Amino acid sequence: MKTKTITLNASNVPKGSSTFVQGDLCAGPHRRIFGHLLPLLPSLSPGERICRWPSQPILKQLPLHVRAPLIRPLYEGESRSEGEASTRHPVKSDPSWSRFVLIALVLMLLPSCGRKTLNTPGIIARVGDAVITQDAFQAELNRRAQHGQSIASPAEREAVLNDMIRVETFFAKARASGFDRDPELALQFKRMVVAKYEDMQWKKEPPLRKPEPGEMQLFYDSHKDQFTSPEKVHVAVIFQRVSAKAREAQVGLVKSKMEALRRQALGQAAQQSHFGLLAQENSDDQATRYRGGDCGFLTRASAKVRWDHTVRDAAFALKAKGEISPVLRAPDGFYLLRLIERKEAEVAPLALVRERIEKHLFAAEQKRAREKFEAAERRGLEVEINDALLRSIEAPAVFAKRENAAPPAMPVQ
């Protein structure tokens, strides 16, 4: 069987030899490729195999990874002009290989067959009734570039366009289903619009001035209580619990024991700052007994949570380091206190609190400016409130957030 060499040009492609030519298989530039390639196989006899593909302009429309393997196995030499002998001979090709080439080309080009070409100036894509303009696409590229996304290659830019098409697709479907009329979604959209508009209008307001030094000094002088650290006492305690139902004799025994402990504490006053072993062996205050009764620094506010006023007043009445209180009777038992350290109330100097005052004054000025700004925006709009209805509405229960809550118990089997 002889192999026939065929040089394909637009002039020698058989017309009407295949239904592929008559049908509109593909739109766009791929139609010209199918017009040259697909009619060949049906028009040739079994002995005629393609040994030379069309001219370079047509080949260049194919990707390199497809073009190279098509040309290399099919022929070895260049064709000569008519009447000139060829020094090389074409290679006989396998019929199954030709069919494989055709199938590969069809599979490669079919994904783009359902994609219509848009030639409207300024519009880069259309999704239903929505359009993606060139300006919108450029703005999206700029936004992504500002966030560090790479958009250098054509494939990356096409990926951006595909994402914009996806958004328009789902938005069209959402509108068609009425999802955009959902009340909660409408409320979220309203709040987003309000936040954007409010921020834009607020930026048009004149900048707020910083507080002057004289203003900060005046505020400091008239609010020194805010910059005063309260007096603190650092004490140790020995506590003996007595039940409220205890008999007088039992109460007397506990008081006698505490008096004895006080005498021992006075004897060791110069040796240690706290009660040491006396507290460890005799105190019922489990939080402090193993630290020699050391309670740390207490303010009047923190001591109020911990002790009865009798004990609290006695603690702040201690003045000298190492001073020991008398035995104190409280509703829950007897107390013995020892002063470890004392810090008097102190006013912080202006230099230390200047930044704090500046922030406070600036926040107050900002609040006044916001109130004025909102009043100006409300001007021209009549606002009416149904006070009776407002008072009749009951507030829902507030569910407090529980931190480190234990997991729910397992169900009983």
Secondary structure, DSSP 8 states (H G I E B T S, - for coil): ---------TTTS-TTSSHHHHS----TTHHHHHHHHTTHHHHS-TT----S---HHHHTTS-HHHHHHHHTTT-SS----TT---SS------HHHHHHHHHHHHHHHGGGTT------TTEEEEETTEEEEHHHHHHHHHHHHHTT----SHHHHHHHHHHHHHHHHHHHHHHHTTGGG-HHHHHHHHHHHHHHHHHHHHTTS-------HHHHHHHHHHTGGGGEE--EEEEEEEEEE--TT--HHHHHHHHHHHHHHHHHHHHTTTT-SS-THHHHHH---TTTGGGTTEEEEE-HHHHHHHS-HHHHHHHHH--STT-B---EEETTEEEEEEEEEEE--EE--HHHHHHHHHHHHHHHHHHHHHHHHHHHHHTT------HHHHHHS---------TT---------
